[in-house]
Amino acid sequence: KRIMKYIKTTMYFATEGKSTEEITDKAVYLLGGYTLTKHQGGWEGDNHIVEEESFSLEFILTQPKAEEIRELANYIKDKFNQSEVWVTAQDITNTIY
């Protein structure tokens, strides 16, 4: 078995119904690959429930790539006219058998 250390970085964002193809293409170019997951979420807005489709874009990296992550997050914000893109990062250990 081999034990490997990685950084799992995840971006959370909404698209307002637009295609994610340009985002995923840019993710491959900047970071070498991705996993895209669709979500349905909701929260309480100004006296009403707000529901929207959102996505998480996940990367498993062998080294930090802060500049590339920032570039992609800003691209997503601009592309989908979002006020923010949430980014999380955590160290993970992967065992390969």
JOGI-V178106 format. One record per pair of residues at least 12 apart in sequence whose ideal C-beta (glycine too) atoms are under 10 Angstrom apart, sorted by sequence separation. I is the first residue (numbers start at 1). GAP is how many residues later the second one is. D is the distance in whole Angstrom. If there is no record, write none. Layout:
i->(I,I)
gap->(GAP,GAP)
d->(D,D)
//
This chain:
i->(11,24,40,41,73,23,39,40,41,59,72,73,20,39,40,73,38,39,57,70,72,11,20,38,39,57,69,37,38,39,70,20,37,38,69,36,37,57,36,37,69,35,36,37,55,66,9,35,36,11,15,34,35,66,34,35,9,10,11,12,14,33,34,35,55,64,31,33,34,8,10,12,14,32,33,31,32,33,54,57,61,12,30,31,32,27,31,32,56,57,58,59,24,27,23,27,54,56,60,24,32,23,31,60,17,20,30,16,17,32,15,16,20,30,31,14,15,30,31,34,14,15,29,30,14,15,31,13,14,27,30,31,12,13,26,30,12,13,29,11,12,13,11,12,26,27,30,10,11,12,26,10,11,9,10,11,27,9,10,23,26,27,8,9,26,8,9,7,8,9,23,6,7,8,22,23,26,6,7,22,6,7,9,4,6,7,9,20,23,5,6,7,9,22,23,4,7,11,9,20,9,13,19,20,11,15,18,7,11,14,18,9,13,17,18,12,13,15,16,11,15,16,13,14,15,16,13,14,15,14,13,14,13,14,12,13,12,13,11,12,13,11,12,10,11,12,10,11,9,10,9,10,8,9,10,8,9,7,8,7,8,6,7,8,6,7,5,6,8,5,6,4,5,6,4,5,3,4,3,4,2,3,4,2,3,1,2,1,2,1)
gap->(12,12,12,12,12,13,13,13,13,13,13,13,14,14,14,14,15,15,15,15,15,16,16,16,16,16,16,17,17,17,17,18,18,18,18,19,19,19,20,20,20,21,21,21,21,21,22,22,22,23,23,23,23,23,24,24,25,25,25,25,25,25,25,25,25,25,26,26,26,27,27,27,27,27,27,28,28,28,28,28,28,29,29,29,29,30,30,30,30,30,30,30,31,31,32,32,32,32,32,33,33,34,34,34,35,35,35,36,36,36,37,37,37,37,37,38,38,38,38,38,39,39,39,39,40,40,40,41,41,41,41,41,42,42,42,42,43,43,43,44,44,44,45,45,45,45,45,46,46,46,46,47,47,48,48,48,48,49,49,49,49,49,50,50,50,51,51,52,52,52,52,53,53,53,53,53,53,54,54,54,55,55,55,56,56,56,56,56,56,57,57,57,57,57,57,58,58,58,59,59,60,60,60,60,61,61,61,62,62,62,62,63,63,63,63,64,64,64,64,65,65,65,66,66,66,66,67,67,67,68,69,70,71,71,72,72,73,73,74,74,74,75,75,76,76,76,77,77,78,78,79,79,80,80,80,81,81,82,82,83,83,84,84,84,85,85,86,86,86,87,87,88,88,88,89,89,90,90,91,91,92,92,92,93,93,94,94,95,95,96)
d->(9,6,8,8,4,8,9,6,6,9,8,9,10,7,8,6,6,5,8,10,9,9,6,8,7,10,10,10,6,7,8,9,7,9,6,6,5,8,8,8,8,8,5,7,9,10,8,7,8,9,10,6,4,9,7,8,10,9,10,10,9,10,6,8,10,8,9,7,9,10,9,8,9,8,8,5,10,10,10,9,9,9,9,9,8,6,7,10,9,10,10,9,10,10,8,7,10,9,8,8,9,7,6,8,9,6,8,8,7,10,9,9,8,9,6,5,7,4,8,9,7,8,9,8,5,6,10,6,7,9,6,7,7,6,10,6,7,8,9,8,5,7,7,8,8,6,9,5,5,10,6,7,8,9,5,8,9,7,8,8,6,9,7,5,9,7,8,8,6,6,7,9,8,8,8,6,9,5,5,10,6,8,9,10,6,7,8,9,7,8,9,6,10,7,8,8,8,8,10,9,6,8,10,9,7,9,8,10,6,10,6,10,5,9,9,10,8,8,6,7,5,7,9,7,10,8,7,10,8,6,6,10,8,9,9,5,7,7,6,4,10,7,8,8,5,8,7,8,7,5,7,8,8,5,8,7,8,6,5,7,8,9,6,5,8,7,7,5,10,8,8,9,6,6,7,8,6,5,7,8,9,5,7,7,8,6,4,6,8,5)
//
